Amino acid sequence: MVKLDHVYKEYARGGAVVMALRDVSFDISKGQFCALMGPSGCGKSTLLNLVAGLDSPTAGTVALAGRSTQHFSDAEWTRVRRECIGMVFQAFHLIPGLTAGENVALPLLLSGETGKAVRGRVAESLEAVGMRARERHRPAELSGGEQQRVAIARALVHRPQLILADEPTGNLDSKNGAEIVSLLKSLSQRFGHTILLATHSQAAAAQADCVYLMRDGQLEST
């Protein structure tokens, strides 16, 4: 489902070149729940951005579902993110003025879907994360753990093949963080999502099917 082949990523900062990723290769199968584990600044978020097409590798290739993304146009990347990728972040990124249900509906509305089909998909996604009863609540009325569940429901609502989760437990206490990782694992098992989780938490990584350890832009071991 996700394959990186000898990927490098460099950034120019001032007169210096910073190597964010150095010769990273791995292959994640469809339906796997894999964790990228390492300290802040080790390259985890950069790697997720390359997989999501939010940035481009300096060298090497990224492939999704057997297709190299090297020559994807901006329009094709937009389509892939809209149809095939769900993203969850440390910050929940919910719109304060919208209810939980309205936040979850956004990806479908942006794709031009309307009406009964949207309402059904929103209800289904909220049910999957245990938040159906909170559909009409606004973010300020929800706890941090509940807001992250809504953010996950939003990432699921368009039924993506791949979910990218960047430190999704970073703003949560240990109990809520453990619940969120357990939820991601259960979604992978129930619906066959491929999940790539970036985390510095050993407890979170312990629930994954496979773990890639990162340091200084490189994979240390698996």
N, C-alpha and C positions, 0 to 999 in steps of 0.2 A: 504493500500500500504506500509506504514512504521509503524512498531509498536515496541516501546521500552517497556520492562517490567522489572521494578526495576533494572535499569542499574546503576552500579558503575564503576568508573575508577580511579585507584590510580597510581601515579608515585613515584618512589624512587628518591630523589634528595639528594645526599650526604648521611647523616645518617637519613634524615627525609622522611616521607611519605606524599605526597601531594594528597589530594582528589580533583580531577578535576571534577568529576561528582558524585552526591550522590542521589541514589534512584530516578532516572528519569524514568517516565513512561508516554507515550502518544501514540496516535493512529491517523495517518493521512490517510484519505481515498483517493482513486484514484481520480485524477483530482483536488485535493485541492491545494490552494496556501497558505502555512503557513509560518509564520515568527517566528524565535527565536530572541527575543529582549533582550538586556542587555548590560552592560558595557564591555569593553575589559577585558579579563581574567576571564569571568564568566563561561566559559565552552562551548560556542557556537561552536567554531571550533573543539574542542575535540569531541562533539556530532556528527558533520557532518563527521568527520574522522571515527567514529565507524560505521555510516550508510554506508559509502563508502567502508568499509573493509580495510582502511588504518591503522587501529589500532583495537585492540580487547578489549572488556570490561573486567574488573576485575571480575565482577559478573553481573548477569542478562542476558537477551537475547535481541537481535535485530532480527527482522523478516522483510523480504521484500516479498511483494506479497504473504503473508501467509506462507512463508518458513523461519524457523529459520536459521540464518547464523552461528550458533555456531560451526558447524563442517565443514564449507566450507574450502576446500583446497586452497592453493595459486592459483592454476590453475583455480579453479571454481570462485574465486573472480576476477581474471583477466578477465574471460569470462563475468561475470556479469557487471563489469565496462565497458567493451568494447561494450556490447550489450544493457544494460538496464539503465545505469546511465550516465548523462552528468554533468560535473562539471565546475563551473564558479568561479573565484577567484578575490580578490581585485587587485592583479597584473595581467595584461592581459595575460602574458605568451605566447605572439605571437613570432614566430621565425623571427628575423629582416630581414634575407635574403630572405624570402619567401613572395610572394604576399598574399593578403587577401584570395583569392581563394585557394591558395596552403596551407595556414594555416588551412583553414576549411576542406580541403580534408584529412588531416593527419589521423584522426581516421579511415577513410575508407581504406586508403592505408595500415595502420598498421594491419587491419583485412584481408588484402589480396585482396581487391576489386580494380578493375582497369577499365580504359576506359570510355566509354560513360555513364555508370551508375553512376560513380563517378562525372563526370562533371554535370550531371543532378541534383544529390542530392546537390552538392555544390551550384549551381545556385538557387535551391529551398530554401536552408537554408539562403543564403544571401538575397534573396528576402523577406523572412519572417521577417528579422530584418532591412529591408530598406537599405541594403548595396550592392545591385546587381551592381550599377553603379561604385562601388569602388573595384570591384573584382581584378583588376590588379595593385592596389596600394599596396605598402609595408607599414608596420606599421609606419615608420617614416614620411610617407606622410599623416597619418590619425590623427585626434584629439583623445584625451583620450576617449571621448564618442563613437567615431567611432570604436576605437580599442576594446572597451568593447562589442560593437555590433558584431564585428567579432568573439570575444571570445565566445559569446552566440551562434552564428551561428555554430561554431565548436562543441559546446556542444550539438547542436540539430541534427547535420548532420546524425548521426546513428539512429535517431528517438528513443531516450530513453524514458522509461516510467517515470523516475525520474530525476529531475534536482536539484542538490545541489549547492546553490549559497552562497559563503562565503564572506560577506562584498563587494558585487560587485560594490557598489557605493563609496567605501572608498577613491578612488583616483580621484573622479570626483567632479566638483562643483555641487551646489544644483540643477541647471536646468538640467544638463546632468544626474545627479543621479536620479531625478524624472522621466526622460524619460526612463531610463533603467528599473526602477521598473515597470513603466506602460507597457513597452514591455514584461517583464516577466509575468505580469498579463494577458496580451492579449494572450500570447502563451499558458498559462494554459487554457484559455477560448476557444481558436480556435482549439487546437490540443489535449487537454486532458492531458497534462503533469501534473504530480504531482510535485510541487515545494516546496522545503524547503529552506528558505532564512534566513541566519544569518545576523543580522544587529544591530547597536546601534542607528539607526535613527528612531525616532517616525514617521516621514513622510513616510518612506519606509514601516514600519510595518502597517501603517494605510491602505495601499492598499491590505493587505492580507485578506484572508477569515477567518483565525484564527491566533491568536497571543499567543505564549508561552513566558512569562516573565521569565528570568533567572537571578539569582544572586548567587554567590559563589557556583556554581556547582549544584544548585537546581532549580526546577521550582517553581516560586512563585504563579502564577495563570495563567488562560487562558481567 
